[in-house]
Amino acid sequence: MSNQTFNPENPAYEKELERVSPFEIKNELIKLAQADAQKSTATFLNAGRGNPNWIATYPREAYFLLGRWAMTECRRVHDDPTGIAGIPSPAKGIADRLTAFLEANKTENGASLLKGAFDYMVKNHNADPDALAYEWAEGIIGDQYPTPDRILKYTEIFVQDYLKWAMGSDGDNSVYDLFATEGGTAGMCYAFDSIQENHLVKKGDKIALMTPIFTPYIEIPQLDRFSFDVVNISANKVDNDGYHTWQYPPEEIDKLRDPSIKLLCLVNPSNPPSYTLHPDTLAQLVDVVKTDNPNLMIVTDDVYGTFVTGFRSLMYALPFNTMCVYSFSKYFGATGWRLATIAINQNNIFDKLIAQLPDDEKQDLARRYGSLSLDPSAIKFIDRMVADSRLVALNHTAGLSTPQQIQMSLFAAFSLLNTDGSYQQKMMAMIKSRLDALWQTTGFTLLPDPTRAGYYSEIDIMVWAKKFYGDDFAAYLSKNYEPLDFVIKLANETAVVLLNGDGFDGPAWSVRVSLANLDEPDYLKIGTAIRKLLDQYHQAYLNAKS
């Protein structure tokens, strides 16, 4: 994109541009929108990215307060006036000093969360107080490589409990091993990489994507090293009035009964429609796996699950088959922290399939991981992912930085201790009010739906073209304009940036609006701009007919 001249509202160029990632197109739309804002009275509004405009305060305040205490632990060991200190000592008594510090600073923001988190781990998991305090001190100071490299001991327990709450375990007490990663994007890369490196899916094999879906899930399988044969499972269900439900018809899910499909990838709740799987779809997926495709590997990306009441992830509906990638970025306003985890059940399909590989492939993997163990065949798949993340040879320096892991554990602890659910309720209410504001000024109909997360809204302009102005007008739009024309005109003429929905394998004329990064009044303006532009197209249609 950077070496091309962006030519707005040129049909031939728009058609070429449709092959480019919507996230790359977005950068050019921003330039157009900013230019329009400078020459007009319009306000530049970028609803193209999902980066939230809120932060969770208490876990951050706890983090900074914990850092102050950890520095006192370092200075206890050595304190040089030139600015050199020692590193925390694991000697007995460190927990008592933490407790005394928190008591002395109990009025400080974050103190109650730290005390609550510490007590939670000691009381609910029989944690050794000194070991926990030492993990916190050394972790937040960041003076050592992560040990264990996959995830710190008590961080893993905090996040395991958090995932049970956030992902809808519904009493399922099966244990998941976790791998802390540099955001959900790193988790995606590690998942694709290790699945292929371990001969579980080979170049040219058949995989399935539940679409619409976050664009990288579309683009990664197309890379030459993968070249997967992709089957789309499309959320193309519509109700009797022609409205999208953004759910999957049974015949789409039935495609997965084909045992040659080895891997299924989905984002749940979806991106961009932002709907969670309907309970009937979950039940059908369970039947597909149990009845016809028991070796199906599933990667579910559930970053938006906390925005749906009663959310249930496939990691608990199909625990044996599912790897969950969960990011803390959206719910806690922490995209810059790069915090995520990969969760795999201790009894899982990945280890089973590796054990069933032919001898020549087992020998190949023994060579690959032979530097890590005298018995490389015993290395679990999730630990192979850790090694693969550092090209195996650098396994000893693998892992998410320890300060990041401490912040992740405090995010998790905050939710576990927020027993009245006030934080989640506030998040959901804020998103809903923005969603309602957006649709209010479009004049379009937003149907109530308990499966809607609402973090994004995908609006199919063609549906509303037909609803308001009829099939003949819709045909005129398709014949005379490229679908990308809508988001280009919107940026160029109203200073509003949205992403094109077809870049996510959504309907050609759909647009994605992020409800996370602007304030409620801004969405009133965006809705007005969307409707105004649709009306402009209709006026052009009337002019062409006259």
C-alpha positions as CSV (number, residue, x, y, z in Angstrom):
1,M,0.0,0.0,0.0
2,S,2.7,2.5,0.9
3,N,4.2,2.6,-2.6
4,Q,0.8,3.0,-4.3
5,T,-1.0,6.2,-5.1
6,F,-4.4,6.1,-3.4
7,N,-7.0,7.1,-5.9
8,P,-10.4,7.6,-4.2
9,E,-13.6,6.7,-5.9
10,N,-12.0,5.2,-9.0
11,P,-14.0,2.0,-9.8
12,A,-11.1,0.2,-11.5
13,Y,-8.7,1.1,-8.6
14,E,-11.4,0.1,-6.0
15,K,-11.7,-3.3,-7.6
16,E,-7.9,-3.8,-7.3
17,L,-7.9,-2.5,-3.8
18,E,-10.4,-5.1,-2.6
19,R,-7.6,-7.7,-2.6
20,V,-5.8,-5.8,0.1
21,S,-6.3,-6.4,3.8
22,P,-8.9,-4.1,5.3
23,F,-6.4,-3.1,8.0
24,E,-4.1,-1.8,5.2
25,I,-6.9,0.0,3.4
26,K,-7.8,1.6,6.8
27,N,-4.5,3.5,6.8
28,E,-5.4,5.1,3.4
29,L,-9.0,5.8,4.6
30,I,-7.6,7.6,7.6
31,K,-5.6,9.9,5.3
32,L,-8.7,10.7,3.3
33,A,-10.8,11.3,6.4
34,Q,-8.2,13.6,8.0
35,A,-7.9,15.6,4.8
36,D,-11.7,16.0,4.7
37,A,-11.8,17.1,8.4
38,Q,-9.1,19.7,7.7
39,K,-11.0,21.3,4.8
40,S,-14.6,21.0,6.2
41,T,-16.4,21.2,9.5
42,A,-16.6,17.5,9.8
43,T,-15.0,15.8,12.8
44,F,-12.5,13.0,12.1
45,L,-14.0,9.8,13.5
46,N,-12.0,6.5,13.2
47,A,-14.2,3.5,14.1
48,G,-11.9,1.2,12.2
49,R,-9.9,-0.3,15.0
50,G,-11.0,-2.3,18.0
51,N,-8.6,-0.7,20.4
52,P,-10.8,0.4,23.4
53,N,-10.9,3.9,24.8
54,W,-11.1,2.7,28.4
55,I,-8.8,1.1,30.9
56,A,-9.3,-1.0,34.0
57,T,-7.8,1.1,36.8
58,Y,-7.7,-1.0,39.9
59,P,-5.4,-3.8,38.5
60,R,-3.0,-1.1,37.2
61,E,-2.9,0.7,40.5
62,A,-2.2,-2.6,42.2
63,Y,0.6,-3.2,39.8
64,F,2.3,0.1,40.4
65,L,1.9,-0.3,44.2
66,L,3.4,-3.8,44.1
67,G,6.3,-2.4,42.1
68,R,7.0,0.1,44.9
69,W,7.1,-2.8,47.5
70,A,9.3,-4.9,45.2
71,M,11.8,-2.1,45.0
72,T,12.1,-2.1,48.8
73,E,12.9,-5.9,48.6
74,C,15.7,-5.2,46.1
75,R,17.2,-2.5,48.3
76,R,17.1,-4.8,51.3
77,V,19.6,-7.0,49.5
78,H,21.9,-4.2,48.2
79,D,21.4,-0.5,47.9
80,D,24.1,1.6,46.3
81,P,23.7,5.3,46.0
82,T,24.8,5.2,42.3
83,G,21.5,3.5,41.5
84,I,22.3,-0.2,41.8
85,A,20.2,-2.5,43.9
86,G,20.1,-6.3,44.5
87,I,17.5,-8.7,43.4
88,P,14.7,-10.0,45.6
89,S,15.6,-12.8,48.0
90,P,13.3,-15.9,48.4
91,A,14.3,-16.2,52.0
92,K,11.5,-16.8,54.5
93,G,9.8,-13.7,55.8
94,I,9.1,-12.0,52.4
95,A,5.4,-12.6,52.7
96,D,5.4,-10.9,56.2
97,R,7.0,-7.9,54.7
98,L,4.5,-7.7,51.9
99,T,1.7,-8.0,54.4
100,A,3.2,-5.2,56.5
101,F,3.6,-3.0,53.5
102,L,0.0,-3.4,52.4
103,E,-1.2,-2.7,56.0
104,A,1.0,0.5,56.1
105,N,-0.4,1.6,52.7
106,K,-3.9,0.3,53.0
107,T,-5.4,3.6,51.9
108,E,-3.4,3.6,48.7
109,N,-5.3,2.7,45.4
110,G,-4.6,-0.9,44.6
111,A,-3.8,-2.0,48.2
112,S,-7.1,-3.8,48.7
113,L,-6.8,-5.7,45.4
114,L,-3.3,-6.8,46.2
115,K,-4.4,-8.0,49.7
116,G,-7.4,-9.7,48.3
117,A,-5.5,-11.4,45.5
118,F,-2.8,-12.6,48.0
119,D,-5.5,-14.0,50.4
120,Y,-7.4,-15.6,47.5
121,M,-4.4,-17.6,46.4
122,V,-3.4,-18.7,50.0
123,K,-6.9,-19.6,51.1
124,N,-8.3,-21.1,47.8
125,H,-5.1,-22.8,46.5
126,N,-3.1,-23.3,49.6
127,A,-0.3,-21.2,48.1
128,D,2.9,-20.9,50.1
129,P,2.9,-17.3,51.2
130,D,6.6,-16.7,50.8
131,A,6.7,-18.4,47.4
132,L,3.8,-16.3,46.2
133,A,5.3,-13.0,47.5
134,Y,8.6,-13.9,45.9
135,E,7.0,-14.6,42.5
136,W,5.4,-11.2,42.7
137,A,8.5,-9.4,43.7
138,E,10.9,-11.1,41.2
139,G,8.2,-11.1,38.5
140,I,7.4,-7.4,38.6
141,I,11.1,-6.4,38.8
142,G,11.8,-8.5,35.8
143,D,15.3,-9.6,36.8
144,Q,15.1,-13.2,35.5
145,Y,14.0,-15.2,32.5
146,P,10.4,-16.6,33.0
147,T,10.6,-19.8,35.0
148,P,8.7,-21.9,34.2
149,D,9.1,-20.6,30.7
150,R,5.5,-21.5,29.7
151,I,3.9,-19.4,32.5
152,L,4.8,-18.5,36.1
153,K,3.3,-20.9,38.7
154,Y,0.9,-18.7,40.5
155,T,0.1,-16.6,37.4
156,E,-1.1,-19.8,35.8
157,I,-3.5,-20.5,38.7
158,F,-4.9,-17.0,38.7
159,V,-5.5,-17.2,34.9
160,Q,-6.9,-20.8,35.1
161,D,-9.5,-19.6,37.6
162,Y,-10.2,-16.5,35.5
163,L,-10.8,-18.6,32.4
164,K,-13.3,-20.8,34.2
165,W,-15.3,-17.7,35.0
166,A,-14.9,-15.8,31.7
167,M,-15.2,-18.8,29.4
168,G,-18.2,-20.4,31.0
169,S,-16.9,-23.6,32.6
170,D,-20.3,-24.2,34.3
171,G,-18.7,-26.3,37.0
172,D,-16.2,-28.1,34.7
173,N,-13.1,-28.6,36.8
174,S,-10.9,-30.2,34.2
175,V,-7.4,-28.7,34.2
176,Y,-6.0,-26.6,31.4
177,D,-2.3,-26.0,30.8
178,L,-1.6,-22.4,29.9
179,F,1.1,-20.7,27.7
180,A,1.3,-16.9,28.3
181,T,1.9,-15.1,25.0
182,E,2.6,-11.7,23.7
183,G,-1.0,-10.9,22.9
184,G,-3.6,-12.9,21.0
185,T,-1.7,-12.2,17.7
186,A,1.3,-14.1,19.0
187,G,-1.0,-16.9,20.1
188,M,-2.4,-17.2,16.6
189,C,1.1,-17.4,15.1
190,Y,2.3,-20.0,17.6
191,A,-0.8,-22.1,17.1
192,F,-0.5,-22.3,13.3
193,D,3.2,-22.8,13.5
194,S,3.3,-25.6,16.0
195,I,0.3,-27.5,14.5
196,Q,2.2,-27.6,11.2
197,E,5.7,-28.3,12.7
198,N,4.3,-31.3,14.5
199,H,2.8,-32.7,11.3
200,L,-0.8,-32.3,12.5
201,V,-1.8,-30.3,9.5
202,K,0.4,-30.4,6.4
203,K,0.7,-28.1,3.5
204,G,-2.3,-28.3,1.3
205,D,-4.5,-30.0,3.9
206,K,-8.1,-29.0,4.4
207,I,-9.1,-26.7,7.2
208,A,-12.3,-24.7,8.0
209,L,-12.9,-21.1,9.0
210,M,-16.1,-19.9,10.5
211,T,-16.7,-16.7,8.6
212,P,-16.9,-13.7,8.8
213,I,-13.7,-13.8,10.8
214,F,-10.7,-11.6,11.8
215,T,-8.8,-11.1,8.6
216,P,-5.5,-12.8,9.6
217,Y,-7.3,-16.1,10.0
218,I,-8.1,-15.7,6.3
219,E,-4.7,-14.6,5.2
220,I,-2.4,-16.9,7.2
221,P,-3.6,-20.1,5.6
222,Q,-2.9,-18.6,2.2
223,L,0.8,-18.1,2.9
224,D,3.0,-20.4,0.8
225,R,4.3,-22.3,3.8
226,F,0.7,-23.4,4.7
227,S,-1.3,-23.3,1.4
228,F,-4.2,-24.8,3.2
229,D,-7.4,-25.9,1.4
230,V,-9.9,-23.7,3.2
231,V,-13.6,-24.5,3.6
232,N,-15.7,-21.5,4.7
233,I,-18.4,-22.2,7.3
234,S,-20.6,-19.1,6.6
235,A,-22.8,-17.3,9.1
236,N,-25.3,-16.6,6.3
237,K,-28.5,-17.3,8.2
238,V,-31.2,-14.7,7.7
239,D,-34.6,-14.4,9.3
240,N,-38.0,-14.3,7.6
241,D,-37.7,-10.6,7.2
242,G,-34.4,-10.7,5.5
243,Y,-32.3,-9.6,8.4
244,H,-28.9,-11.1,9.2
245,T,-28.8,-13.2,12.4
246,W,-25.0,-13.7,11.9
247,Q,-25.6,-17.3,12.9
248,Y,-24.7,-20.6,11.1
249,P,-27.4,-22.6,9.3
250,P,-27.2,-26.4,10.2
251,E,-26.1,-27.2,6.7
252,E,-23.0,-25.0,7.1
253,I,-22.0,-26.7,10.4
254,D,-22.6,-30.1,8.7
255,K,-19.7,-29.4,6.4
256,L,-17.4,-30.2,9.3
257,R,-18.6,-33.8,9.3
258,D,-16.1,-34.3,6.6
259,P,-13.1,-36.0,8.4
260,S,-10.7,-34.7,5.8
261,I,-11.2,-31.3,7.5
262,K,-8.4,-31.4,10.1
263,L,-8.6,-28.0,11.7
264,L,-11.4,-25.5,12.5
265,C,-10.6,-21.9,13.4
266,L,-13.2,-19.5,14.8
267,V,-13.5,-16.2,16.6
268,N,-16.3,-16.4,19.3
269,P,-18.0,-14.0,19.7
270,S,-17.4,-13.3,16.0
271,N,-15.3,-10.4,14.5
272,P,-16.8,-8.4,12.9
273,P,-20.5,-9.4,13.5
274,S,-19.9,-9.7,17.2
275,Y,-22.3,-12.6,18.0
276,T,-21.6,-15.6,20.1
277,L,-22.5,-19.1,18.8
278,H,-26.1,-19.9,19.4
279,P,-26.6,-22.8,21.9
280,D,-28.1,-24.9,19.1
281,T,-24.9,-24.4,17.1
282,L,-22.7,-25.4,20.0
283,A,-24.8,-28.6,20.4
284,Q,-24.5,-29.4,16.7
285,L,-20.7,-28.8,16.8
286,V,-20.5,-31.3,19.7
287,D,-22.5,-33.8,17.7
288,V,-20.3,-33.3,14.6
289,V,-17.2,-34.1,16.6
290,K,-18.6,-36.9,18.7
291,T,-20.3,-38.6,15.7
292,D,-18.3,-37.9,12.5
293,N,-15.1,-36.0,13.0
294,P,-13.5,-37.0,16.4
295,N,-10.0,-35.9,15.4
296,L,-11.0,-32.4,14.5
297,M,-8.6,-29.9,16.0
298,I,-10.3,-26.6,17.0
299,V,-8.7,-23.2,17.7
300,T,-11.1,-20.7,19.2
301,D,-10.2,-17.1,19.7
302,D,-12.5,-15.9,22.5
303,V,-11.3,-12.4,23.3
304,Y,-14.8,-10.9,23.2
305,G,-16.5,-13.6,25.4
306,T,-16.6,-11.3,28.4
307,F,-19.0,-9.0,26.6
308,V,-21.8,-11.6,26.5
309,T,-23.9,-12.7,29.4
310,G,-23.6,-16.4,30.0
311,F,-20.9,-16.9,27.4
312,R,-19.8,-20.5,26.9
313,S,-16.6,-21.3,25.0
314,L,-15.9,-24.4,22.9
315,M,-13.0,-25.0,25.3
316,Y,-15.6,-26.2,27.7
317,A,-18.2,-27.6,25.2
318,L,-15.5,-29.6,23.5
319,P,-12.5,-29.6,25.9
320,F,-10.6,-32.5,24.4
321,N,-10.5,-31.0,20.9
322,T,-10.2,-27.3,21.6
323,M,-7.3,-24.9,22.0
324,C,-8.4,-21.5,23.3
325,V,-6.6,-18.3,22.6
326,Y,-7.7,-15.6,25.0
327,S,-6.4,-12.0,25.1
328,F,-6.8,-9.6,28.0
329,S,-6.5,-6.6,25.6
330,K,-10.2,-5.6,25.1
331,Y,-11.9,-6.3,28.4
332,F,-9.2,-4.5,30.4
333,G,-8.2,-1.8,27.9
334,A,-4.8,-3.3,27.6
335,T,-3.8,-3.7,23.9
336,G,-0.4,-2.1,24.6
337,W,0.4,-4.6,27.3
338,R,0.3,-7.6,24.9
339,L,-1.2,-10.1,27.3
340,A,-2.8,-13.3,26.2
341,T,-2.8,-17.0,27.0
342,I,-3.2,-20.2,25.1
343,A,-5.2,-22.8,27.0
344,I,-5.1,-26.6,26.2
345,N,-6.8,-29.3,28.3
346,Q,-4.3,-31.7,29.9
347,N,-6.1,-34.4,28.0
348,N,-6.2,-33.3,24.4
349,I,-6.4,-34.2,20.7
350,F,-3.0,-32.6,19.9
351,D,-1.0,-34.9,22.1
352,K,-3.2,-37.9,21.0
353,L,-2.5,-37.2,17.3
354,I,1.2,-36.7,17.8
355,A,1.4,-40.1,19.5
356,Q,-0.3,-41.7,16.5
357,L,2.1,-40.2,13.9
358,P,4.0,-42.6,11.6
359,D,7.5,-43.6,12.7
360,D,9.3,-41.4,10.2
361,E,7.5,-38.3,11.4
362,K,8.0,-39.2,15.1
363,Q,11.7,-39.5,14.3
364,D,11.7,-36.1,12.6
365,L,10.1,-34.6,15.7
366,A,12.6,-36.4,18.0
367,R,15.4,-34.6,16.1
368,R,13.6,-31.3,16.3
369,Y,13.0,-31.4,20.1
370,G,16.0,-33.7,21.0
371,S,18.0,-30.9,22.6
372,L,15.3,-30.4,25.2
373,S,14.9,-33.9,26.6
374,L,16.3,-37.4,26.6
375,D,12.8,-38.5,25.8
376,P,11.5,-35.8,23.3
377,S,8.4,-38.0,22.6
378,A,7.1,-37.2,26.1
379,I,7.1,-33.4,25.5
380,K,3.5,-32.2,25.6
381,F,2.2,-30.3,22.6
382,I,1.8,-27.1,24.6
383,D,5.5,-27.2,25.7
384,R,6.5,-27.8,22.0
385,M,4.7,-24.6,21.3
386,V,6.8,-22.8,23.8
387,A,10.0,-24.2,22.2
388,D,8.8,-23.5,18.7
389,S,8.1,-19.8,19.7
390,R,11.9,-19.5,20.0
391,L,12.9,-21.8,17.2
392,V,13.6,-24.6,19.8
393,A,17.2,-23.6,20.3
394,L,16.3,-20.6,22.4
395,N,13.7,-22.5,24.5
396,H,15.7,-21.6,27.6
397,T,14.8,-17.9,27.0
398,A,11.2,-18.4,26.0
399,G,8.1,-17.0,27.6
400,L,6.2,-13.8,28.2
401,S,8.2,-11.3,30.2
402,T,7.6,-11.6,33.9
403,P,6.3,-8.0,34.5
404,Q,3.7,-8.7,31.9
405,Q,2.7,-11.9,33.6
406,I,2.2,-10.1,36.9
407,Q,-0.1,-7.6,35.3
408,M,-2.0,-10.4,33.7
409,S,-2.4,-12.1,37.0
410,L,-3.7,-8.9,38.6
411,F,-6.2,-8.4,35.8
412,A,-7.4,-12.0,36.4
413,A,-7.5,-11.5,40.2
414,F,-9.5,-8.3,39.8
415,S,-12.3,-10.1,38.0
416,L,-12.3,-13.0,40.4
417,L,-12.7,-10.6,43.3
418,N,-15.3,-8.4,41.6
419,T,-18.0,-10.7,42.9
420,D,-20.9,-8.4,42.3
421,G,-20.1,-8.3,38.5
422,S,-20.2,-4.5,38.5
423,Y,-17.2,-4.1,36.1
424,Q,-18.6,-6.5,33.5
425,Q,-22.0,-5.0,33.7
426,K,-20.6,-1.5,33.2
427,M,-18.6,-2.7,30.2
428,M,-21.7,-4.3,28.6
429,A,-23.9,-1.3,29.3
430,M,-21.3,1.1,27.8
431,I,-21.0,-1.0,24.6
432,K,-24.7,-1.3,24.3
433,S,-25.4,2.4,24.6
434,R,-22.9,3.1,21.8
435,L,-24.4,0.4,19.6
436,D,-27.9,1.8,20.2
437,A,-26.6,5.3,19.4
438,L,-25.1,4.1,16.1
439,W,-28.3,2.4,14.9
440,Q,-30.6,5.1,16.2
441,T,-29.5,7.6,13.6
442,T,-29.2,5.2,10.7
443,G,-32.9,4.6,10.8
444,F,-32.1,0.9,10.5
445,T,-33.7,-1.8,12.7
446,L,-31.6,-3.4,15.4
447,L,-33.3,-6.5,16.6
448,P,-32.8,-7.7,20.2
449,D,-30.6,-10.7,20.4
450,P,-29.0,-12.3,23.6
451,T,-26.1,-13.7,21.5
452,R,-24.9,-10.3,20.5
453,A,-21.7,-9.0,22.1
454,G,-21.9,-5.7,20.3
455,Y,-18.2,-4.9,20.5
456,Y,-18.4,-4.4,16.7
457,S,-21.4,-3.9,14.5
458,E,-21.5,-5.2,10.9
459,I,-24.0,-3.4,8.8
460,D,-24.9,-4.8,5.4
461,I,-25.7,-1.7,3.4
462,M,-27.3,-3.8,0.6
463,V,-29.9,-5.1,3.1
464,W,-31.0,-1.6,3.9
465,A,-30.8,-0.5,0.3
466,K,-33.4,-3.1,-0.5
467,K,-35.5,-2.3,2.6
468,F,-35.7,1.4,2.0
469,Y,-35.5,1.8,-1.7
470,G,-36.2,-1.6,-3.3
471,D,-34.5,-4.3,-5.4
472,D,-34.1,-2.2,-8.4
473,F,-32.0,0.4,-6.5
474,A,-29.9,-2.5,-5.0
475,A,-29.3,-3.8,-8.5
476,Y,-28.2,-0.3,-9.6
477,L,-25.7,-0.1,-6.7
478,S,-24.2,-3.5,-7.6
479,K,-23.9,-2.6,-11.2
480,N,-22.5,0.9,-10.9
481,Y,-20.2,0.8,-7.8
482,E,-17.6,-1.4,-6.2
483,P,-18.5,-2.4,-2.6
484,L,-15.4,-0.6,-1.4
485,D,-16.8,2.6,-2.8
486,F,-18.9,3.0,0.3
487,V,-16.1,3.2,2.9
488,I,-14.0,5.3,0.6
489,K,-16.8,7.9,0.1
490,L,-17.5,7.8,3.8
491,A,-13.9,8.7,4.6
492,N,-13.5,11.2,1.7
493,E,-16.8,13.1,2.2
494,T,-17.6,12.7,5.9
495,A,-14.3,12.1,7.7
496,V,-15.6,8.8,9.0
497,V,-13.4,5.7,8.9
498,L,-15.0,2.2,8.9
499,L,-13.6,-1.1,7.6
500,N,-15.0,-3.0,4.6
501,G,-16.8,-6.1,5.8
502,D,-15.9,-8.2,2.8
503,G,-12.3,-8.1,4.0
504,F,-13.5,-10.4,6.8
505,D,-15.3,-12.7,4.3
506,G,-18.6,-10.9,5.2
507,P,-21.2,-9.7,2.8
508,A,-19.7,-7.6,-0.1
509,W,-21.5,-4.4,0.9
510,S,-21.1,-4.7,4.6
511,V,-19.1,-2.3,6.8
512,R,-17.6,-3.0,10.3
513,V,-18.0,-0.3,13.0
514,S,-15.9,-0.7,16.2
515,L,-18.0,0.3,19.2
516,A,-14.9,0.4,21.5
517,N,-12.8,3.4,20.6
518,L,-15.2,6.4,20.4
519,D,-17.8,8.0,22.7
520,E,-21.5,7.6,22.4
521,P,-22.1,11.0,20.7
522,D,-19.6,10.0,18.0
523,Y,-21.7,7.0,17.1
524,L,-24.7,9.2,16.6
525,K,-22.7,11.1,14.0
526,I,-21.4,7.9,12.3
527,G,-24.9,6.5,12.0
528,T,-26.1,9.8,10.5
529,A,-23.2,9.7,8.0
530,I,-24.0,6.1,7.0
531,R,-27.6,6.9,6.3
532,K,-26.8,10.2,4.5
533,L,-24.4,8.4,2.2
534,L,-27.0,5.7,1.4
535,D,-29.4,8.5,0.5
536,Q,-26.8,10.1,-1.7
537,Y,-26.5,6.8,-3.7
538,H,-30.3,6.7,-4.0
539,Q,-30.4,10.3,-5.3
540,A,-27.8,9.3,-7.9
541,Y,-30.1,6.4,-8.9
542,L,-33.1,8.7,-9.3
543,N,-31.0,11.1,-11.3
544,A,-29.9,8.3,-13.6
545,K,-33.5,7.2,-14.2
546,S,-34.8,10.7,-15.0
